[in-house]
């Protein structure tokens, strides 16, 4: 496998219009050139979307954020078979390919092939998508068709590792932009393929069901950027009562509000150090804060120093002289 011939940068597309119809038309144009055979219909009025796209040789990485949608993929002809990997972030997605159907919840992963029609019905969501030639997995994974339209659950250790890897990779790619080099992108290409192989090879091993606390942690880990995330929102997503969520967290010394806030602070602290080119206000927004002043006060109260000092020192206290 040879490295990409040219350096690829992360591209961003946003729906700029007041008209939902115009936004949807633009979204479909971007979708078709990003991953062949895609069409999107709005499931409700007022469609909006935001998409990052990154091409790594013959792999395309997509990170869409969109309102409720129906995504259909028609079979492609005349080219090689491609595999579509969907890793759910915020929201839910009902995926169907042929007679198979599965529902993705935050952190879950699934696959489908470009050779069969498929449909994804989503709530308001974000999702990590990988579009790659199937040949990269052939010879390394047996009976690949067995894994199509099947849930790889969020509590699988290999799926969790893959999600953390992809999220960090996207942050690095957005921050590095044109400064990333082709050799690094080539190695990244190989890592993505190898981690997918790891997930598929381990798919048939029994994975213990997660505890209530672990289920909450999974949701908060994928939705901490959502300002509307609350104890009630977590309960709704899990299909349990708010009291149950409170009990699961209390057993580990947390309230819903404090746990969500702590996870947001941990994510912000990491991003301040690992994404030095990203502005503090952008990090605050990415971590679910809508007010930069509130973010700065909360960060200082949590860590004992303001975000800017944390970025400079890497979290180490400054010695007095």
Residue, then its C-alpha position, 0 to 999 in steps of 0.5 A: x500500500x503506497x502513501x497518498x500522493x498529495x497531502x489531504x487537509x480537513x474540509x468543512x461544509x455547513x448549511x448556510x441558508x435560511x431555507x431548509x430546502x436549499x440546505x438539503x440540496x447543498x447537503x446532498x451535493x456534498x454527500x454525493x461527492x464524499x461517498x457515492x450513492x448517498x441521498x438525504x431527506x429531512x425527516x422534519x422541517x428546518x434541516x441543518x447540517x455541518x460536515x467535516x471531510x478528510x481524505x486519506x488515500x482511498x479512505x474517506x473520513x466523514x464527521x456529520x452533525x445534522x438534524x433528524x434525517x433519512x439517509x439512503x444509499x443506492x448500490x454503486x456499480x462499475x467500481x470496487x466494493x466499499x465498506x461503510x463504517x458508522x460509529x454513533x455519537x450523539x442521538x440514535x440511528x435505525x439502520x437497515x440493509x436487506x433483511x437486516x436491521x439494527x438500532x445504533x445508540x451512542x458509542x455503537x458501531x455498525x457496517x454496511x456494504x456499497x453493493x446493497x441498498x441501505x437506509x439510516x433513519x437518524x434523530x438529531x445526531x453526530x456520527x463518525x463515518x469511514x468509507x473504505x475499499x472492502x479489499x483492505x479487510x479481505x484476507x484479514x477477516x473471514x466471512x465479512x458479510x456476517x458482520x453487515x448491519x450488526x451492532x458492535x456495542x459501545x461497551x466492547x473494549x475494542x469499539x471504545x478504543x477505536x472511538x477514542x482513537x478516532x475522536x483524538x485523530x479528528x481533533x489532531x487533523x483539524x488542528x494540524x490542517x495542512x501542517x500534517x505530513x503525508x507519511x503521518x497520514x499514510x500511517x494513520x490510514x494503516x492504523x484505521x484498517x488495523x483497528x477495524x480488523x481488531x474489532x471484527x476479529x473480536x466480535x464473537x467473543x462474549x463481552x460482559x454487559x455494562x453496569x448502570x454507571x458504565x452505561x451513563x459514562x458511555x452516554x456522557x462520553x459521547x454527548x458531553x459537547x451537548x449543552x442540553x445534556x442533563x440527568x433527565x436526558x441521560x435517563x431518557x436515552x437509557x429508557x430508565x427513570x431519573x431516579x434510577x440514574x441518580x441512584x447509579x451515580x450516587x453509588x459512585x459518589x456523584x450527582x448527575x450535574x456534577x458528573x457531567x460537569x467533571x467529564x466536561x472539565x476533563x475533556x476541556x483540560x485534555x483538549x487545551x494541551x493536545x489541540x494548542x491551535x484551537x481557541x479556548x472559546x472553541x474548546x468551551x463550545x465543544x465541551x458543552x459551554x455556551x458562555x466562555x466566561x462561565x467556562x473560565x470560572x468553572x474551569x478555575x474552580x475545578x482545577x485551581x487555575x484558568x484555562x490559559x494557564x493550564x494550556x501553557x503549563x500543561x496543568x502543572x502549578x506555577x512556582x512562586x519566586 
